Amino acid sequence: MEADDVTIREQNFHSQICFLLFAVLYIVSYFIITRYKRKTDDQEDEDAVVNRISLYLCTFTLAVSGGAVFLLPFSIISSEILLSFPKNYYIQWLNGSLIHGLWNLVSLFSNLCLFVLMPFAYFFLESEGFAGSKKGIKARVLETFVMLFLLALLILGIVWVASALIDNDAASMESLYDLWEFYLPYLYSCISLMGGLLLLMCTPVGLSRMFTVMGQLLVKPTILEDLDEQIYCIHLQEEALQRRLNGSSTCTYARGGFAHQLSKELDSIRNVRNKLERRKRASGWEKNLLYPMVMLILLAGTTISVLLVALNILYLLVDETAMPKGSTEHGIGSMSLSTFGVTQAVLEIILMFYLMASSVLGFYSLRLFEGLTPRKDDTTMTTIIGCCVSILVLSSALPVMSRTLGITRFDLLGDFGRFNWLGNFYIVVSYNLLFAVVTTLCLVRKFTSAVREELLKALGLDKLQLSYSPTDPESGKLSANGHQKTL
């Protein structure tokens, strides 16, 4: 009886911890979404209520995505803490029951958001009620549920046909009629495979794009450049465009598109001038120390990731237990899966966050998904729903990708370790090979093009460019033609 009371108290305590962690994630997600959401009138009407409900559902989904991102790092650091302090009374609550509960909750909420909440938010936002029915919230809810029902029938039919074509044995045919034990795990396994392929496509692009973004945020060293001369020439061009713009405003025939084009060119020149002035004001340590250090850190993180993937390919070829689904599930805190203990665990966690940030950056860098890029105070709810679904798919696949690539040896818990494709040797090895090869090619292309551009600038040959490009995002210099010239 006393043991049952202890178990109940432990479960209640774990429930409170889970609720506290999710509340923190929900508050952070709410501030992130409201920062980008398009501002609307405060008038309380039907559309405002629908937008508010969709906002809450998107916030819930983004919070679940954050939980999926922190799931594997939290489990790794918890295991190392339990190994370091096995007898400590104050950390006994950090046990396997809590970790397994978090994995199961994240898996459950990921399915709920992906298959129910986000489709409901989208259809609810787009619904107007059936023709001939009385307009209002109830009519829109009815239409939304009808659309969800039809979507569920369509998805279940597709999964039924696909599974029947792939596995046509007697046992598989019998399992086709088991909704809870077969359909949902199989469907989530397919979604996980799609998320892993999306990560495989986005992460190498994001790893190479990360150098460009950091180059824009930081101040690059000044090598063989005269910033004073460039700023002086920029001022001359800005004054010339300002005079042309003032003259065009007095002519009725020149108004409209021509004045708008001049304004855009003037804004572009002012942006370049601001960048050049910022480079001039930057201190020596910021230009000569901070920038090289950040670039070296990014290069080291990317190199370590590729090396770990290469080592994992060797492990897969010689050891069957290296398979993500073939690993044995150890108790939390029973043994360390990191060769170098806490140091390696911290490195693995840093690499996971680095890969997640790179995948998100690569996702928004792809032309196919550029339309989903959020803009501050000017993002529609439909775009926010698309962003939340995309981030949920990426974050849910992050633990699977980290284990598949060998970034960590921590076993996948809950439904994350039951995906069928994780036991396929050819899929896992091909996934590792593609990641290593594509990442290496992206980095080689990135650095060879960067070195070529710097050599051209140092030799003064960049003035021979003929293509029009208003600004060079790498250096902030103007291109060589027409109204803007390279100096």
C-alpha positions in Angstrom: 0.0 0.0 0.0 2.8 2.3 0.9 4.6 1.5 -2.4 1.4 2.3 -4.3 1.2 5.7 -2.5 4.8 6.5 -3.5 4.1 5.6 -7.1 1.0 7.8 -7.2 2.9 10.7 -5.7 5.7 10.2 -8.2 3.3 10.2 -11.1 1.7 13.4 -9.8 5.1 15.0 -9.4 6.1 14.0 -13.0 2.8 15.3 -14.3 3.5 18.7 -12.6 7.0 18.8 -14.1 5.6 18.0 -17.6 2.9 20.7 -17.3 5.5 23.2 -16.1 7.9 22.5 -19.0 5.1 22.7 -21.5 3.7 25.9 -20.0 7.2 27.5 -20.5 7.3 26.3 -24.1 3.8 27.5 -24.8 4.5 31.0 -23.5 7.7 31.3 -25.5 5.9 30.0 -28.6 3.1 32.5 -28.1 5.5 35.5 -28.0 7.3 34.1 -31.1 4.1 33.8 -33.2 2.6 37.2 -32.1 5.9 38.8 -33.1 5.4 37.7 -36.7 1.6 37.6 -36.9 0.0 40.3 -39.0 -1.6 42.9 -36.9 -5.4 43.1 -37.2 -8.1 45.4 -35.8 -9.3 44.8 -32.3 -12.9 44.6 -33.5 -14.5 41.4 -32.0 -16.2 39.7 -34.9 -16.5 36.2 -36.3 -13.2 36.3 -38.2 -11.4 37.6 -35.1 -12.6 34.6 -33.1 -11.5 32.2 -35.8 -8.1 33.8 -36.0 -7.7 33.6 -32.2 -8.6 29.9 -32.1 -6.2 29.2 -35.0 -3.5 31.2 -33.1 -3.9 29.1 -30.0 -3.7 25.9 -32.0 -0.6 27.1 -33.8 1.0 28.1 -30.5 0.3 24.6 -29.1 1.9 23.0 -32.2 5.0 25.2 -32.0 5.3 24.3 -28.3 5.2 20.6 -29.1 7.9 21.2 -31.8 10.0 22.8 -29.1 9.5 19.8 -26.9 10.6 17.5 -29.7 13.7 19.5 -30.2 14.7 19.5 -26.5 13.6 15.8 -26.0 16.8 14.0 -26.9 19.2 16.6 -25.4 17.2 16.5 -22.1 17.3 12.7 -22.0 21.1 12.6 -22.7 21.9 15.2 -20.0 19.6 13.5 -17.5 21.3 10.2 -18.1 24.7 11.7 -17.5 23.6 13.5 -14.3 22.2 10.2 -12.9 25.4 8.5 -13.7 27.5 11.2 -12.1 25.3 11.4 -8.9 23.6 8.0 -8.5 23.0 8.3 -4.7 21.9 12.0 -4.6 18.5 12.3 -3.1 17.6 15.6 -4.8 17.8 14.2 -8.3 16.1 10.9 -7.9 13.0 12.4 -9.5 15.0 12.6 -12.7 14.5 8.9 -13.6 13.4 6.7 -16.4 9.7 7.0 -15.7 9.8 10.8 -16.3 12.0 10.4 -19.5 9.7 7.7 -21.0 6.7 9.8 -20.1 8.1 12.8 -21.9 8.8 10.8 -25.0 5.3 9.3 -25.1 3.7 12.7 -24.6 5.7 14.3 -27.4 4.9 11.4 -29.7 1.2 11.6 -28.8 1.0 15.4 -29.2 3.0 15.3 -32.4 0.4 13.0 -34.0 -2.5 15.1 -32.5 -1.1 18.3 -34.0 -0.1 16.9 -37.3 -3.3 14.9 -38.1 -6.0 16.8 -36.2 -5.2 20.3 -34.9 -3.3 21.8 -37.8 -5.8 20.5 -40.5 -8.6 21.8 -38.3 -7.0 25.2 -37.9 -6.5 25.5 -41.7 -10.0 24.3 -42.7 -11.6 26.4 -39.9 -9.7 29.5 -41.1 -10.8 28.9 -44.7 -14.4 27.8 -44.0 -17.4 30.0 -44.6 -20.2 27.6 -43.9 -22.2 25.5 -46.4 -24.3 27.3 -49.0 -27.8 28.0 -47.8 -26.9 27.5 -44.1 -27.0 30.2 -41.5 -23.7 32.0 -41.3 -21.8 31.9 -38.0 -19.2 30.0 -36.0 -21.3 26.8 -35.8 -21.7 26.7 -39.6 -17.9 27.0 -40.0 -17.2 24.4 -37.4 -19.6 22.0 -39.1 -17.9 22.5 -42.5 -14.5 22.0 -40.9 -15.5 18.7 -39.3 -16.9 17.5 -42.6 -13.7 18.4 -44.4 -11.6 16.7 -41.7 -13.7 13.5 -42.1 -13.2 13.5 -45.9 -9.5 14.1 -45.4 -9.3 11.2 -42.9 -11.0 8.9 -45.4 -8.7 9.9 -48.1 -5.5 9.4 -46.0 -6.7 6.1 -44.6 -7.5 4.9 -48.1 -4.1 5.8 -49.4 -2.4 4.1 -46.5 -4.5 1.0 -46.9 -3.7 0.7 -50.6 0.0 1.4 -50.1 0.4 -1.1 -47.3 -1.6 -3.8 -49.2 0.8 -3.3 -52.2 3.9 -3.5 -50.1 3.0 -6.3 -47.7 0.6 -8.8 -49.3 1.1 -11.7 -46.9 -1.7 -13.1 -44.7 -0.6 -11.5 -41.5 -0.3 -8.0 -43.1 -3.7 -8.4 -44.7 -5.3 -9.1 -41.4 -3.6 -6.1 -39.8 -5.1 -3.8 -42.4 -8.3 -3.7 -40.4 -6.6 -2.7 -37.2 -6.8 1.1 -37.0 -5.1 1.8 -33.7 -2.3 -0.8 -33.7 -1.5 -0.6 -37.5 -2.8 2.5 -39.2 -1.5 5.2 -36.9 2.0 3.8 -36.3 2.4 3.0 -40.0 1.2 6.5 -41.0 3.4 8.2 -38.5 6.3 6.1 -39.7 5.7 7.4 -43.2 5.6 11.0 -41.9 8.8 10.4 -40.0 10.5 9.1 -43.2 9.3 12.2 -45.0 10.6 14.4 -42.2 13.9 12.6 -42.4 14.1 13.1 -46.1 13.2 16.8 -45.6 16.0 17.2 -43.1 18.4 15.4 -45.5 17.5 18.0 -48.1 17.5 21.1 -45.8 20.4 20.5 -43.4 23.3 20.4 -45.9 21.9 23.6 -47.6 21.5 25.2 -44.1 25.1 24.2 -43.1 26.5 26.1 -46.1 24.0 28.9 -45.8 25.0 29.4 -42.1 28.3 30.9 -43.2 26.6 33.5 -45.4 24.1 34.5 -42.7 26.9 34.9 -40.0 28.9 36.9 -42.6 26.0 39.3 -42.9 25.5 39.6 -39.1 29.2 40.1 -38.3 31.7 42.5 -39.6 34.3 41.0 -42.0 38.0 42.0 -41.8 39.0 44.8 -44.1 41.6 43.5 -46.6 42.8 45.8 -49.4 39.7 47.9 -49.2 39.4 51.7 -48.8 36.1 52.2 -46.9 36.4 56.0 -46.8 36.5 56.1 -50.6 33.6 53.7 -51.0 31.4 55.7 -48.5 32.3 58.9 -50.3 31.2 57.5 -53.7 28.1 56.1 -52.1 27.2 59.6 -50.9 27.6 61.0 -54.4 25.4 58.3 -55.9 22.8 58.9 -53.1 22.7 62.7 -53.7 22.4 62.1 -57.5 19.5 59.8 -57.0 17.9 62.1 -54.5 18.1 65.0 -57.0 16.6 62.8 -59.8 13.8 61.8 -57.4 13.0 65.4 -56.5 13.0 66.4 -60.2 10.7 63.5 -61.1 8.2 64.5 -58.5 7.7 67.9 -60.2 7.0 66.3 -63.6 3.5 64.8 -64.0 4.6 62.4 -66.8 7.4 61.0 -64.7 5.3 60.1 -61.7 4.2 56.5 -60.9 6.4 53.6 -61.8 9.6 55.6 -62.5 9.5 57.4 -59.2 8.9 54.1 -57.4 11.9 52.6 -59.1 14.1 55.5 -58.1 12.9 55.2 -54.5 13.8 51.5 -54.4 17.3 52.2 -55.8 17.7 55.0 -53.2 16.7 52.6 -50.4 19.1 50.0 -51.7 22.0 52.5 -51.8 21.2 53.7 -48.3 21.3 50.2 -47.0 24.7 49.6 -48.5 25.9 52.9 -47.0 24.7 51.8 -43.6 26.6 48.5 -43.9 29.8 50.3 -45.0 29.5 52.8 -42.1 29.0 49.9 -39.7 32.1 48.2 -41.0 34.0 51.4 -40.5 32.8 51.9 -36.9 33.5 48.3 -35.9 36.4 47.8 -33.5 39.5 45.8 -34.4 38.7 42.8 -32.2 35.2 42.5 -33.8 36.6 42.5 -37.3 39.9 40.6 -36.8 39.0 38.2 -33.9 35.3 37.6 -33.6 34.6 37.0 -37.3 37.4 34.4 -37.7 36.5 32.7 -34.5 32.8 32.3 -35.4 33.7 31.0 -38.8 36.1 28.5 -37.3 33.4 27.3 -34.9 30.9 26.8 -37.7 33.5 25.0 -39.8 34.5 22.8 -36.8 30.9 21.9 -36.1 30.2 21.0 -39.7 33.4 19.0 -40.0 32.8 17.0 -36.7 29.2 16.2 -38.0 30.5 14.8 -41.2 33.3 12.8 -39.4 30.7 11.3 -37.0 28.5 10.3 -40.0 31.6 8.7 -41.7 32.4 6.7 -38.5 28.8 5.7 -38.2 28.9 4.3 -41.8 31.8 2.1 -40.7 30.0 1.0 -37.6 26.9 0.0 -39.7 29.1 -2.1 -42.0 30.7 -4.1 -39.2 28.2 -4.1 -36.3 24.5 -4.8 -36.5 23.8 -3.1 -33.1 24.7 0.2 -34.8 21.3 0.1 -36.5 18.9 2.6 -34.9 16.2 0.0 -34.5 18.7 -2.8 -33.6 20.1 -1.1 -30.5 19.1 -2.5 -27.1 17.2 -0.2 -24.8 19.2 0.5 -21.7 17.7 2.0 -18.5 18.1 5.7 -18.0 21.3 6.3 -16.0 22.3 2.6 -16.0 25.3 3.1 -18.3 26.9 5.9 -20.4 26.5 5.7 -24.2 29.2 8.4 -24.6 32.8 7.3 -24.8 34.1 10.5 -23.2 31.3 10.9 -20.7 29.9 14.4 -20.1 32.2 16.1 -22.5 31.0 14.0 -25.5 27.4 14.3 -24.3 27.6 18.1 -24.3 29.2 18.0 -27.8 26.4 15.8 -29.1 23.8 18.2 -27.7 25.5 21.2 -29.3 25.6 19.4 -32.6 21.9 18.5 -32.4 20.9 22.2 -31.9 23.3 23.2 -34.6 21.8 20.7 -37.1 18.3 21.8 -36.1 19.1 25.5 -36.7 20.8 24.6 -40.0 17.8 22.6 -41.1 15.4 25.5 -40.4 17.6 27.9 -42.2 18.0 25.6 -45.1 14.3 25.0 -45.3 13.6 28.7 -45.7 16.5 29.0 -48.1 15.0 26.5 -50.6 13.0 28.1 -53.4 10.2 25.7 -52.9 9.5 27.0 -49.4 10.6 30.7 -49.7 6.9 31.7 -49.6 6.6 30.4 -46.1 9.3 32.7 -44.7 7.7 34.7 -41.8 8.0 38.5 -41.8 7.7 40.6 -38.7 4.2 41.9 -38.1 3.2 40.9 -41.6 2.6 37.1 -41.7 -0.8 35.7 -42.4 -2.4 33.0 -40.3 -2.3 30.6 -43.3 1.5 31.1 -43.6 1.9 30.6 -39.8 0.0 27.3 -40.0 2.3 26.2 -42.8 5.4 27.2 -40.8 4.2 25.4 -37.7 3.5 22.2 -39.7 6.9 22.4 -41.3 8.8 23.0 -38.1 6.8 20.2 -36.4 7.8 17.7 -39.1 11.5 18.8 -38.9 11.6 18.8 -35.1 9.8 15.4 -34.8 12.4 13.9 -37.2 15.4 15.4 -35.4 15.8 12.7 -32.8 15.4 10.0 -35.5 18.0 11.8 -37.7 20.4 12.3 -34.9 20.3 8.6 -34.0 20.4 7.4 -37.7 23.4 9.5 -38.5 25.3 8.4 -35.3 25.4 11.9 -33.8 24.4 10.1 -30.5 24.1 6.5 -29.4 21.2 7.2 -27.1 18.3 4.8 -27.9 15.1 6.1 -29.3 12.3 5.7 -26.8 8.5 5.3 -27.2 7.1 5.3 -30.7 10.2 7.0 -32.1 12.1 3.7 -32.0 9.3 1.6 -33.6 9.5 3.0 -37.2 9.8 0.2 -39.7 12.3 1.9 -41.9 14.8 2.2 -39.1 15.5 -1.5 -39.4 16.2 -1.4 -43.1 20.0 -1.6 -43.6 20.0 -0.1 -47.1 17.9 2.9 -46.2 20.0 3.8 -43.1 23.3 3.4 -45.0 22.0 5.4 -48.0 20.8 8.1 -45.7 24.2 8.4 -44.0 26.1 8.4 -47.4 23.8 11.0 -48.9 24.2 13.3 -45.9 28.0 13.1 -45.9 28.4 13.5 -49.6 25.8 16.3 -50.1 27.1 18.3 -47.0 30.7 17.9 -48.3 29.8 19.1 -51.8 27.8 22.1 -50.4 30.8 23.2 -48.2 33.3 22.7 -51.1 31.2 24.8 -53.4 30.6 27.4 -50.8 34.3 27.9 -49.9 35.6 27.7 -53.4 33.2 30.4 -54.5 34.0 32.5 -51.5 37.8 32.2 -52.1 37.3 33.1 -55.7 35.3 36.2 -54.9 37.9 37.4 -52.3 40.7 36.8 -54.8 38.9 38.9 -57.4 38.3 41.7 -54.9 42.0 41.6 -53.9 43.1 41.8 -57.5 40.5 44.4 -58.5 39.0 42.2 -61.1 35.5 42.3 -59.5 35.0 45.6 -61.3 34.7 43.7 -64.6 31.3 42.1 -63.5 28.6 42.7 -66.1 25.6 41.2 -64.4 23.3 43.5 -62.5 23.0 42.9 -58.8 21.9 45.8 -56.5 23.9 44.7 -53.6 26.4 42.0 -52.7 25.2 40.4 -49.5 28.6 39.1 -48.6 30.5 42.4 -48.6 27.9 45.1 -48.9 29.5 46.5 -52.0 27.7 47.7 -55.1 27.8 45.9 -58.4 29.5 47.3 -61.4 26.9 48.7 -63.8 24.4 51.5 -64.4 23.6 53.4 -61.3 25.7 51.4 -58.9 29.3 50.7 -59.5 31.9 48.5 -57.8 34.8 50.6 -56.5 
